[in-house]
């Protein structure tokens, strides 16, 4: 599985490379320098990338706006439950800023929000949902490689899964007869009390059984008990199923990242959804 590299760059952590043909500004280490937005543009130009996008705190938004970055999505109370994050992008090619499937994306959002009126917390589907452990690494990697021919992070490599499992990611599995049939993860930012609900993968023969919904619900309860205040996802805009899954669980649509991520061999637009801890608690069975 081809990957882009993660490096420190001028007081920030970024991911960049030819797979996604972009720079992803993952985290800014304070204090921010006013030159960071422009230096990212220079790096992108030198590598012929066509997009830069990053997670920018409200307090730093104007620095990026001044250099031509635009807001594509925003999540309130993202940083330590009191400061918003702005997903801001800079396009270096006009074609990258336009999604030919925009009408379908908007329709998917409408469908998801309509479905959200239905009750999400359905009966247990009978599968065993649990946190993954190191003994699961090889099986996890095999499933991710089967489901995703390409992915923005190297989740198809057992050593990457092991490293992130030890540091900041809780992986969850659904099992049938002790065999993993679906996976997901909660990528935690402990300092800022938020988590990205991501890496959902279900084996083709087990799709349509509500496994993503069960995984999401169990992850929320677990992470909430471990201090997470804000939950969010960046999911495929052209995937009705995942958008419906999050909408039905009480997540709110926050914006679309146009032509943002290489998944399964092509660059796709991604929808941003978020949810607060209080919504998780109010629906907890405990």
Secondary structure, 3 states (H helix, E strand, C coil): CCCCEEEEECCEEEEEECCCCEEEEEEECCCCCCCHHHHHHHHHHHHCCCEEEEEEEHHHHHHHHCCCCEEEEEEEEEECCCEEEEEEEEECCHHHHCCCCHHHHHHHHHHHHHHCCCCCCCCCCCCEEEECCHHHHHHHHHHHHHHCCCCCCCCCCHHHHHHHHHHCEEEEEEEECCEEEEEEEEEEECCCCEEEEEEEEECHHHCCCCHHHHHHHHHHHHHHHCCCCEEEEEEECCCHHHHHHHHHCCCEEEEEEEEEEEECCEEEEEEEEEEEHHHHHHCCCC
